[in-house]
């Protein structure tokens, strides 16, 4: 059934099970690479495909990635990844099944089958982590079979904006980083005795006298934008 080798150390967290099926690496050229959804789709899957195409094309990846560590590919070029999710309707919750399988063969497209759209997000992150850079927007990847599911459904980070105010854009950046680690919950400790940055429409003067400054406040529109952004990255917000 092929050689068994260690996966790249960049793969995080380690999947539940994996098997490298071939030592013949394949080339992934960002400009030609496409992510497609087979079967029912959703805004989450559409946004994810667009986002990871951008990552692989190296024009949207939020952090730098050093090149030159991949072996020269000897197999067929890998041009696409096909996503299928059984559930694209139900909202992400503590009980959502985030399991997925990822198959990269010696030929043809890479394939993902997930129980839920959120599982497909986790699979795309795993796929991207498997890519070893050769140069900008050019990678190599070895054929592999991965079956994965998180050990814990609740994988959280806490942010305290009552003591330390963070702009909306920075909170969104935190959410994007959480998705790279497959974290699922942002605990947003919004208010504290030191400051009350949340604008409550029924008591509009509260934030005005209790926030650090007029620029250190969150409107209802800000909160809605953060929640909507987190949803597309597979992160739930718990205020």
HELIX and SHEET records of a PDB file:
HELIX    1   1 UNK A   30  UNK A   32  5                                   3    
HELIX    2   2 UNK A   43  UNK A   56  1                                  14    
HELIX    3   3 UNK A  117  UNK A  130  1                                  14    
HELIX    4   4 UNK A  168  UNK A  180  1                                  13    
HELIX    5   5 UNK A  201  UNK A  203  5                                   3    
HELIX    6   6 UNK A  205  UNK A  210  1                                   6    
HELIX    7   7 UNK A  220  UNK A  232  1                                  13    
SHEET    1   A 6 UNK A  17  UNK A  29  0                                        
SHEET    2   A 6 UNK A 138  UNK A 148 -1                                        
SHEET    3   A 6 UNK A 100  UNK A 104 -1                                        
SHEET    4   A 6 UNK A 110  UNK A 116 -1                                        
SHEET    5   A 6 UNK A  80  UNK A  87  1                                        
SHEET    6   A 6 UNK A  34  UNK A  37  1                                        
SHEET    1   B 3 UNK A  17  UNK A  29  0                                        
SHEET    2   B 3 UNK A 138  UNK A 148 -1                                        
SHEET    3   B 3 UNK A 132  UNK A 135 -1                                        
SHEET    1   C 3 UNK A 156  UNK A 160  0                                        
SHEET    2   C 3 UNK A 185  UNK A 189  1                                        
SHEET    3   C 3 UNK A 236  UNK A 238  1                                        
END                                                                             
